[in-house]
């Protein structure tokens, strides 16, 4: 009876070993077949590029123009430029006064 039990365990162990995946064996098969894998991948890549280049490009765009019919407010360019000129003159006078004050402190020795 004991030999039958040992025989049964031995059969189960062999079955488990047969079902186990041997990673080293798979790696060797992969390395051996690597040129085939690369050739297939390269062929598929070239086919995709050729088909893509042969396709007619399709461009789509949409645009909306909204026209406001209310009264438009047009700005007088003369009024804008007059304000810019006086502002520029005020800035220059501030710069000159700042430089004259700084000049007192920045004399050469």
Order of alpha helices (4+ residues) and beta strands (2+ residues): alpha-alpha-alpha
